[in-house]
Amino acid sequence: MEANIAEALIGGLSKAGLDGLAHGAVCICFLCDVAWPQGVLPSTWAVAEKTSAMERTRPSRGQVFNDEVALVHVNMAELCNSMERWLAA
């Protein structure tokens, strides 16, 4: 998601008192940044070029860009629990 759209969405949700949905949107933005989901197309050509460049420079160990750096530190069980709590609010 492009930053200006995400900022407007998250700001609007927060301003409307929908903090749980705002937290969920932030989480989705984070996950898309550290581990681009398969099947999600880049929003612009610039993002597509950046994503393609990052893929070309990744290590040959089969790791998707950034996951080795960030995702190993994410407690997925807690993240899932938090998302369920935020989206239920």
Secondary structure, DSSP 8 states (H G I E B T S, - for coil): --HHHHHHHHHHHHHTT-HHHHHHHHHHHHHHHHS--TT---SSHHHHHHHHHHHHTS-TTS--TTHHHHGGG--HHHHHHHHHHHHH-
